[in-house]
Amino acid sequence: MTQTRDQRARESQDSIREVLLRIWDPISARGAGTDDAYNAYIARIHRVLASRPPREAVAEDLRIIEWNWMDYDQVSLDALLPVAEALLALNVRLNR
């Protein structure tokens, strides 16, 4: 069965959400059982990933989210590289 574009988009969003909760999780949302804690960032991250940037660019975007939206001022780019790699490993293309 062929997936629709909407189904692929939902699947991509779910994959991104899982990485954010499982690997990134700067506010420990996973332990609190709030699976929707990072939903506000998924579309932004999806757009970044769709352009297939280098891992450093993805890590920098995560750092910007933490810095500007979460008010964290001690964010290490190196610490975010494994998260960036996991995100880049996802297939987020809507046209498969």
Secondary structure as a PSIPRED ss2 file (coil, helix, strand):
# PSIPRED VFORMAT (PSIPRED V4.0)

   1 M C   1.000  0.000  0.000
   2 T C   1.000  0.000  0.000
   3 Q C   1.000  0.000  0.000
   4 T C   1.000  0.000  0.000
   5 R H   0.000  1.000  0.000
   6 D H   0.000  1.000  0.000
   7 Q H   0.000  1.000  0.000
   8 R H   0.000  1.000  0.000
   9 A H   0.000  1.000  0.000
  10 R H   0.000  1.000  0.000
  11 E H   0.000  1.000  0.000
  12 S H   0.000  1.000  0.000
  13 Q H   0.000  1.000  0.000
  14 D H   0.000  1.000  0.000
  15 S H   0.000  1.000  0.000
  16 I H   0.000  1.000  0.000
  17 R H   0.000  1.000  0.000
  18 E H   0.000  1.000  0.000
  19 V H   0.000  1.000  0.000
  20 L H   0.000  1.000  0.000
  21 L H   0.000  1.000  0.000
  22 R H   0.000  1.000  0.000
  23 I H   0.000  1.000  0.000
  24 W H   0.000  1.000  0.000
  25 D C   1.000  0.000  0.000
  26 P C   1.000  0.000  0.000
  27 I C   1.000  0.000  0.000
  28 S C   1.000  0.000  0.000
  29 A H   0.000  1.000  0.000
  30 R H   0.000  1.000  0.000
  31 G H   0.000  1.000  0.000
  32 A H   0.000  1.000  0.000
  33 G C   1.000  0.000  0.000
  34 T C   1.000  0.000  0.000
  35 D C   1.000  0.000  0.000
  36 D C   1.000  0.000  0.000
  37 A C   1.000  0.000  0.000
  38 Y C   1.000  0.000  0.000
  39 N H   0.000  1.000  0.000
  40 A H   0.000  1.000  0.000
  41 Y H   0.000  1.000  0.000
  42 I H   0.000  1.000  0.000
  43 A H   0.000  1.000  0.000
  44 R H   0.000  1.000  0.000
  45 I H   0.000  1.000  0.000
  46 H H   0.000  1.000  0.000
  47 R H   0.000  1.000  0.000
  48 V H   0.000  1.000  0.000
  49 L H   0.000  1.000  0.000
  50 A H   0.000  1.000  0.000
  51 S C   1.000  0.000  0.000
  52 R C   1.000  0.000  0.000
  53 P C   1.000  0.000  0.000
  54 P C   1.000  0.000  0.000
  55 R H   0.000  1.000  0.000
  56 E H   0.000  1.000  0.000
  57 A H   0.000  1.000  0.000
  58 V H   0.000  1.000  0.000
  59 A H   0.000  1.000  0.000
  60 E H   0.000  1.000  0.000
  61 D H   0.000  1.000  0.000
  62 L H   0.000  1.000  0.000
  63 R H   0.000  1.000  0.000
  64 I H   0.000  1.000  0.000
  65 I H   0.000  1.000  0.000
  66 E H   0.000  1.000  0.000
  67 W H   0.000  1.000  0.000
  68 N H   0.000  1.000  0.000
  69 W H   0.000  1.000  0.000
  70 M C   1.000  0.000  0.000
  71 D C   1.000  0.000  0.000
  72 Y C   1.000  0.000  0.000
  73 D C   1.000  0.000  0.000
  74 Q C   1.000  0.000  0.000
  75 V C   1.000  0.000  0.000
  76 S C   1.000  0.000  0.000
  77 L H   0.000  1.000  0.000
  78 D H   0.000  1.000  0.000
  79 A H   0.000  1.000  0.000
  80 L H   0.000  1.000  0.000
  81 L H   0.000  1.000  0.000
  82 P H   0.000  1.000  0.000
  83 V H   0.000  1.000  0.000
  84 A H   0.000  1.000  0.000
  85 E H   0.000  1.000  0.000
  86 A H   0.000  1.000  0.000
  87 L H   0.000  1.000  0.000
  88 L H   0.000  1.000  0.000
  89 A C   1.000  0.000  0.000
  90 L C   1.000  0.000  0.000
  91 N C   1.000  0.000  0.000
  92 V C   1.000  0.000  0.000
  93 R C   1.000  0.000  0.000
  94 L C   1.000  0.000  0.000
  95 N C   1.000  0.000  0.000
  96 R C   1.000  0.000  0.000
